Amino acid sequence: MKVVVPIKRVVNYNAKIRVKSDGTGVDLTNVKMSMNPFDEIAMEEAVRLKEAGVATEVIAVSAGVPECQEILRTGLAIGADRAILIETQEKLQPLEVAKLLNALVNLEQPKLVILGKQAIDDESNQTGQMLAALAGWSQATFASKVTIEGEYASVVREIDEGTEILSLMLPAVVTTDLRLNEPRYITLPNIIKSKKKSLEILTPKILGVNVVPRLKTLRVAEPASRRAGVRVPDVATLINKLKSEAKVL
């Protein structure tokens, strides 16, 4: 069984970001970039499926600028067999990414696509669902446990009321939640091995996909700074402040 794992290059979650002075976006100068944490969980799960003898090949896929090769090499170091970069300078949006992945799925014919439920930079939570719709595949989102048995996948997913179990016929799309697993530590020998693994570069034109953005960002602004908290001597003063200043009572 072939497994495709889409991964995204995002600003590291520990990095402090700044908005550009002209308000056109986020200033990425000298900002540390890394693999989207949810996608890292997806990659770990795919590699575990291979180690268990369920998957035969794990393919890491990313779409974006040439620097995305760095996170693809990270995916190869985690345990992916090969990598594919769909190289473009366009700022990709969820629908365009889903179309690129759908075209790639048609080429590779995997049984499972497993990816993070969302990216920590745009928080869209759309790509997996759009891919399933375009491919006409079954899907399960927010997975906290994935089990493959024959031509079916059993997925435990988290919902507002608790958890539910879905049985999906393969091929399928699964998006991962935080509690699915804990990604492994990448060792130096695996980093060295990753440099010898195949990394293929494609383009949207080769895949026949138009990636011109459909949405335009008008302005990006930093959130308003929070006022410092104050101490009140008693409950009566607190209630008065909630009425007069916060206006919540």
Secondary structure, DSSP 8 states (H G I E B T S, - for coil): -EEEEE--EEE-TTS--EE-TTSSSEE-TT--EEE-HHHHHHHHHHHHHHHTTS-SEEEEEEEESGGGHHHHHHHHHHT-SEEEEEE--S---HHHHHHHHHHHHHHH--SEEEEES--TTT----HHHHHHHHHT-EEEEEEEEEEEETTEEEEEEEETTEEEEEEEESSEEEEE-GGG-------HHHHHHHTTS-EEEE-HHHHT-----SS-----------------SSHHHHHHHIIIII---
